[in-house]
């Protein structure tokens, strides 16, 4: 099993609201780039569905220099609807919730902290995923507070 030390967030660099699936991205990566498989381990669809990508036992193909020990998560979107060259955080509410939950689960499974989560733009001269790691960490921490409050309330109601 690979030693996972970081989670790296990406966008598909597709127009806001345009529905693509992991199968589409796999086709782009395999047929277009000549890769073995899709580069990402997970893809988050517009409706928040989390699709499996490249199996976790295989090195990813999403961030040069970081693929051997990372998990790549890609959300569908990341650019303006009418200007595909203009980066934009286009995550739907459902995508945000799924991203936070998936990151939470992976942090737990691999005994990582929020400081082990990164954005592609930290390692490459790209806008991907069209938001900053600081923004994500702030959102995630707020989500965690709400999640823990919810879990506490659930216990009280039992």
C-alpha positions in Angstrom: 0.0 0.0 0.0 1.2 3.5 -0.8 2.2 5.8 2.0 -0.2 8.8 1.7 1.1 12.0 3.1 -1.1 14.6 1.4 -4.4 15.3 -0.3 -4.3 17.6 -3.3 -7.4 19.5 -4.5 -8.1 20.1 -8.2 -10.8 21.3 -10.6 -11.6 19.9 -14.1 -11.2 23.4 -15.7 -14.6 22.9 -17.3 -17.3 25.6 -17.6 -19.5 26.4 -14.6 -22.6 24.3 -14.6 -21.5 22.0 -17.4 -22.0 18.4 -16.3 -19.0 16.1 -16.8 -18.4 12.7 -15.2 -15.3 10.8 -14.2 -15.7 8.8 -17.4 -15.3 12.0 -19.5 -12.2 13.0 -17.6 -10.8 9.4 -17.9 -11.3 9.6 -21.7 -9.5 13.0 -21.9 -6.6 11.6 -19.8 -6.3 8.2 -21.6 -7.2 9.1 -25.2 -6.0 12.7 -25.1 -2.9 12.5 -22.9 -2.0 8.8 -23.5 -2.1 8.0 -19.7 -2.9 4.6 -18.2 -6.0 6.0 -16.5 -7.7 9.1 -15.1 -5.2 11.1 -13.1 -7.4 11.8 -10.1 -8.4 9.3 -7.4 -11.8 11.0 -6.9 -14.1 13.2 -9.0 -16.9 15.2 -7.4 -19.8 15.7 -9.8 -22.0 18.9 -9.8 -24.7 17.1 -7.7 -22.1 16.1 -5.1 -21.8 12.5 -6.2 -18.2 11.3 -5.4 -17.0 9.0 -8.2 -14.0 6.8 -8.0 -11.1 7.6 -10.3 -7.7 6.0 -10.4 -7.5 3.2 -7.8 -5.8 4.3 -4.6 -3.1 1.6 -4.8 -1.8 3.3 -8.0 0.2 6.5 -8.0 -1.9 9.3 -9.3 -1.2 11.5 -12.3 -2.4 14.9 -11.0 0.5 16.9 -9.5 4.1 16.5 -10.8 6.4 15.6 -8.0 3.6 14.6 -5.6 1.8 11.7 -7.2 3.6 8.9 -5.3 2.3 9.9 -1.9 -0.9 11.9 -2.5 -4.6 11.5 -3.3 -6.0 13.7 -6.0 -9.6 15.0 -5.6 -11.1 16.9 -8.6 -14.4 18.8 -8.6 -16.2 19.3 -11.9 -16.0 23.0 -12.9 -13.5 25.7 -12.1 -13.8 28.2 -14.9 -16.4 30.9 -15.9 -19.3 29.6 -17.9 -18.8 32.1 -20.8 -15.0 32.5 -20.5 -13.2 29.2 -20.1 -9.9 31.0 -19.7 -11.1 32.7 -16.5 -10.7 30.7 -13.3 -13.7 30.7 -10.9 -14.6 28.7 -7.8 -17.7 27.1 -9.3 -18.3 24.5 -6.6 -22.0 23.9 -5.9 -23.2 23.6 -2.4 -23.4 19.8 -2.9 -19.8 19.7 -4.2 -18.5 21.7 -1.2 -20.3 19.4 1.2 -19.0 16.3 -0.5 -15.5 17.7 -0.7 -15.4 18.5 3.0 -16.8 15.0 3.9 -14.4 13.2 1.6 -11.4 15.2 2.9 -12.6 14.5 6.5 -12.8 10.8 5.8 -9.4 10.7 4.1 -7.7 12.7 6.9 -9.0 10.1 9.4 -8.1 7.0 7.4 -4.5 8.2 6.7 -4.0 10.0 10.0 -3.4 13.3 8.4 -4.2 16.9 9.4 -5.8 19.8 7.5 -2.2 21.1 7.0 -1.7 18.0 4.7 -4.4 19.2 2.3 -3.1 21.3 -0.6 -4.3 23.0 -3.7 -2.8 22.2 -7.1 -1.9 25.9 -7.4 0.6 25.5 -4.6 2.8 23.2 -6.7 2.2 24.5 -10.3 1.7 27.8 -12.0 -2.0 27.2 -12.5 -5.2 28.6 -11.0 -6.4 25.0 -10.3 -8.6 24.5 -8.3 -9.7 28.2 -8.6 -9.6 28.8 -4.8 -6.7 29.2 -2.3 -5.7 26.7 0.3 -6.4 29.3 3.0 -10.0 29.6 1.7 -10.5 25.9 1.7 -9.0 25.4 5.2 -11.2 28.1 6.6 -14.3 26.6 5.0 -13.4 23.1 6.1 -12.8 24.3 9.7 -16.2 26.0 9.8 -17.8 22.9 8.3 -16.0 20.7 11.0 -17.4 22.9 13.8 -20.9 22.5 12.4 -20.4 18.8 11.8 -19.2 18.2 15.4 -22.1 20.3 16.8 -24.5 18.1 14.8 -22.8 14.9 16.0 -23.1 16.2 19.6 -26.8 17.0 19.2 -27.3 13.5 17.7 -25.8 12.0 20.9 -28.0 14.1 23.1 -31.1 13.1 21.2 -30.4 9.3 21.6 
